[in-house]
């Protein structure tokens, strides 16, 4: 075979492998958060209740909501 043709085919193969790896990596990052907590803070009229809210909601992967 002609050397430029072989070099072109190798470049095409390398680009395909790199592109497939990149798409697979980006697909793995597309994960939505599991749960959202929405609170109406105006409905809480006691500071004691407000202080106990984080302990009632729990710890989510090291992040306290």
C-alpha positions in Angstrom: 0.0 0.0 0.0 1.0 3.6 -0.4 2.5 5.1 2.7 0.2 8.2 2.9 -2.9 6.0 2.6 -1.7 3.8 5.5 -0.9 6.9 7.6 -4.4 8.3 6.8 -6.1 5.0 7.9 -4.1 4.9 11.1 -5.0 8.5 11.9 -8.7 7.7 11.1 -8.6 4.7 13.5 -6.9 6.7 16.2 -9.4 9.5 15.9 -12.3 7.0 16.1 -10.9 5.5 19.3 -10.3 8.9 20.9 -13.8 10.1 20.0 -15.4 6.9 21.3 -13.5 7.3 24.6 -14.5 10.9 24.9 -18.2 10.2 24.3 -18.2 7.4 26.8 -16.5 9.6 29.4 -19.0 12.4 28.8 -21.9 10.0 29.0 -20.7 8.9 32.5 -20.8 12.5 33.8 -24.5 13.0 32.8 -26.1 12.1 36.1 -28.8 14.1 37.7 -28.9 14.7 41.5 -31.0 12.3 43.3 -33.3 14.5 45.5 -34.1 18.1 45.9 -35.5 19.5 49.1 -37.7 22.6 48.9 -38.7 24.4 52.1 -40.8 27.4 52.7 -38.7 29.2 55.3 -41.4 31.8 55.9 -43.7 29.0 57.3 -41.2 28.3 60.0 -41.8 30.7 62.8 -39.7 29.2 65.6 -35.9 29.4 65.6 -35.7 26.1 67.6 -37.5 24.3 64.7 -35.2 26.0 62.2 -32.1 24.7 64.0 -33.3 21.1 63.9 -34.0 21.0 60.1 -30.6 19.9 59.0 -30.6 17.0 61.4 -34.0 15.9 60.2 -33.1 16.0 56.6 -29.9 13.9 57.0 -26.5 13.9 55.3 -26.4 13.5 51.6 -23.0 12.2 50.4 -21.2 14.5 52.8 -23.3 17.5 52.0 -25.8 18.7 54.6 -28.7 20.3 52.9 
